[in-house]
Amino acid sequence: MANTAASRPAADAGTLAFPGRTLDPIPADRLTAVLGAFNASNLASSYIERGNFTAARRKLVQALNAVNQLQSGLSSAGVEAKGGAA
């Protein structure tokens, strides 16, 4: 029998990236900030490749604002954010 995606059991994406640990889904109230940071970062990367540093800076500021929104949302919910202090 061929070893195809259809013949293998489905694996949870969280267990593939972090064996022995499952990941919780992103809450809907934080999803907008996560997607905003992701989108702004990708656009900044694209602008840097094209040499448009003014636009890249603008998008990086947007990405950092979205990350700050996430961190302030976590701290207000009583959850300690992981990572170093800025």
Phi and psi in degrees as GROMACS dihedral restraints (atoms count N, CA, C in turn):
[ dihedral_restraints ]
;  ai    aj    ak    al  type     phi  dphi    fc
    3     4     5     6     1   -72.5    20    10
    4     5     6     7     1   147.8    20    10
    6     7     8     9     1   -93.1    20    10
    7     8     9    10     1    85.1    20    10
    9    10    11    12     1  -111.5    20    10
   10    11    12    13     1   168.8    20    10
   12    13    14    15     1   -59.5    20    10
   13    14    15    16     1   -33.5    20    10
   15    16    17    18     1   -71.6    20    10
   16    17    18    19     1   -27.5    20    10
   18    19    20    21     1   -88.9    20    10
   19    20    21    22     1   -14.2    20    10
   21    22    23    24     1   -91.9    20    10
   22    23    24    25     1   148.1    20    10
   24    25    26    27     1   -69.0    20    10
   25    26    27    28     1   146.7    20    10
   27    28    29    30     1   -68.5    20    10
   28    29    30    31     1   136.7    20    10
   30    31    32    33     1  -110.3    20    10
   31    32    33    34     1   144.7    20    10
   33    34    35    36     1   -71.8    20    10
   34    35    36    37     1   131.1    20    10
   36    37    38    39     1   -59.6    20    10
   37    38    39    40     1   -34.8    20    10
   39    40    41    42     1   -65.3    20    10
   40    41    42    43     1   -35.4    20    10
   42    43    44    45     1   -77.9    20    10
   43    44    45    46     1   -22.1    20    10
   45    46    47    48     1   -72.7    20    10
   46    47    48    49     1   -43.1    20    10
   48    49    50    51     1   -76.3    20    10
   49    50    51    52     1   -36.0    20    10
   51    52    53    54     1  -131.7    20    10
   52    53    54    55     1    86.2    20    10
   54    55    56    57     1   -57.5    20    10
   55    56    57    58     1   136.4    20    10
   57    58    59    60     1    81.4    20    10
   58    59    60    61     1     4.1    20    10
   60    61    62    63     1  -139.7    20    10
   61    62    63    64     1   132.6    20    10
   63    64    65    66     1   -99.9    20    10
   64    65    66    67     1   147.2    20    10
   66    67    68    69     1  -103.5    20    10
   67    68    69    70     1   138.7    20    10
   69    70    71    72     1   -80.8    20    10
   70    71    72    73     1   147.9    20    10
   72    73    74    75     1   -67.2    20    10
   73    74    75    76     1   156.8    20    10
   75    76    77    78     1   -72.8    20    10
   76    77    78    79     1   127.4    20    10
   78    79    80    81     1   -61.3    20    10
   79    80    81    82     1   145.9    20    10
   81    82    83    84     1   -59.9    20    10
   82    83    84    85     1   -33.2    20    10
   84    85    86    87     1   -71.6    20    10
   85    86    87    88     1   -17.4    20    10
   87    88    89    90     1  -104.9    20    10
   88    89    90    91     1    -7.9    20    10
   90    91    92    93     1   -62.7    20    10
   91    92    93    94     1   -39.2    20    10
   93    94    95    96     1   -60.9    20    10
   94    95    96    97     1   -43.1    20    10
   96    97    98    99     1   -67.4    20    10
   97    98    99   100     1   -39.7    20    10
   99   100   101   102     1   -63.1    20    10
  100   101   102   103     1   -48.2    20    10
  102   103   104   105     1   -66.8    20    10
  103   104   105   106     1   -35.9    20    10
  105   106   107   108     1   -62.9    20    10
  106   107   108   109     1   -43.7    20    10
  108   109   110   111     1   -65.1    20    10
  109   110   111   112     1   -43.1    20    10
  111   112   113   114     1   -62.0    20    10
  112   113   114   115     1   -47.6    20    10
  114   115   116   117     1   -64.1    20    10
  115   116   117   118     1   -46.2    20    10
  117   118   119   120     1   -64.0    20    10
  118   119   120   121     1   -38.0    20    10
  120   121   122   123     1   -64.9    20    10
  121   122   123   124     1   -42.8    20    10
  123   124   125   126     1   -65.0    20    10
  124   125   126   127     1   -41.3    20    10
  126   127   128   129     1   -65.8    20    10
  127   128   129   130     1   -39.6    20    10
  129   130   131   132     1   -61.0    20    10
  130   131   132   133     1   -42.6    20    10
  132   133   134   135     1   -60.7    20    10
  133   134   135   136     1   -42.7    20    10
  135   136   137   138     1   -63.9    20    10
  136   137   138   139     1   -42.5    20    10
  138   139   140   141     1   -65.1    20    10
  139   140   141   142     1   -37.5    20    10
  141   142   143   144     1   -64.0    20    10
  142   143   144   145     1   -42.5    20    10
  144   145   146   147     1   -60.2    20    10
  145   146   147   148     1   -32.0    20    10
  147   148   149   150     1   -88.0    20    10
  148   149   150   151     1    -6.2    20    10
  150   151   152   153     1    84.9    20    10
  151   152   153   154     1    11.6    20    10
  153   154   155   156     1   -93.5    20    10
  154   155   156   157     1    80.5    20    10
  156   157   158   159     1   -74.2    20    10
  157   158   159   160     1   -26.0    20    10
  159   160   161   162     1   -65.5    20    10
  160   161   162   163     1   -46.6    20    10
  162   163   164   165     1   -67.9    20    10
  163   164   165   166     1   -37.0    20    10
  165   166   167   168     1   -62.9    20    10
  166   167   168   169     1   -42.1    20    10
  168   169   170   171     1   -62.1    20    10
  169   170   171   172     1   -42.9    20    10
  171   172   173   174     1   -60.5    20    10
  172   173   174   175     1   -43.1    20    10
  174   175   176   177     1   -71.0    20    10
  175   176   177   178     1   -34.4    20    10
  177   178   179   180     1   -67.0    20    10
  178   179   180   181     1   -35.2    20    10
  180   181   182   183     1   -63.4    20    10
  181   182   183   184     1   -42.0    20    10
  183   184   185   186     1   -62.0    20    10
  184   185   186   187     1   -42.3    20    10
  186   187   188   189     1   -63.5    20    10
  187   188   189   190     1   -43.6    20    10
  189   190   191   192     1   -65.8    20    10
  190   191   192   193     1   -35.7    20    10
  192   193   194   195     1   -63.9    20    10
  193   194   195   196     1   -39.5    20    10
  195   196   197   198     1   -66.1    20    10
  196   197   198   199     1   -40.7    20    10
  198   199   200   201     1   -64.4    20    10
  199   200   201   202     1   -41.6    20    10
  201   202   203   204     1   -61.9    20    10
  202   203   204   205     1   -36.8    20    10
  204   205   206   207     1   -60.6    20    10
  205   206   207   208     1   -43.3    20    10
  207   208   209   210     1   -64.2    20    10
  208   209   210   211     1   -45.2    20    10
  210   211   212   213     1   -66.3    20    10
  211   212   213   214     1   -39.2    20    10
  213   214   215   216     1   -69.2    20    10
  214   215   216   217     1   -33.0    20    10
  216   217   218   219     1   -66.9    20    10
  217   218   219   220     1   -36.3    20    10
  219   220   221   222     1   -70.9    20    10
  220   221   222   223     1   -41.8    20    10
  222   223   224   225     1   -70.0    20    10
  223   224   225   226     1   -33.3    20    10
  225   226   227   228     1   -72.7    20    10
  226   227   228   229     1   -22.0    20    10
  228   229   230   231     1   -88.3    20    10
  229   230   231   232     1     0.7    20    10
  231   232   233   234     1    84.6    20    10
  232   233   234   235     1    16.9    20    10
  234   235   236   237     1  -106.1    20    10
  235   236   237   238     1   131.9    20    10
  237   238   239   240     1   -82.1    20    10
  238   239   240   241     1   124.9    20    10
  240   241   242   243     1   -72.5    20    10
  241   242   243   244     1   140.1    20    10
  243   244   245   246     1   -85.3    20    10
  244   245   246   247     1   149.7    20    10
  246   247   248   249     1   117.4    20    10
  247   248   249   250     1   172.2    20    10
  249   250   251   252     1   -79.8    20    10
  250   251   252   253     1   163.8    20    10
  252   253   254   255     1   -78.0    20    10
  253   254   255   256     1   145.2    20    10
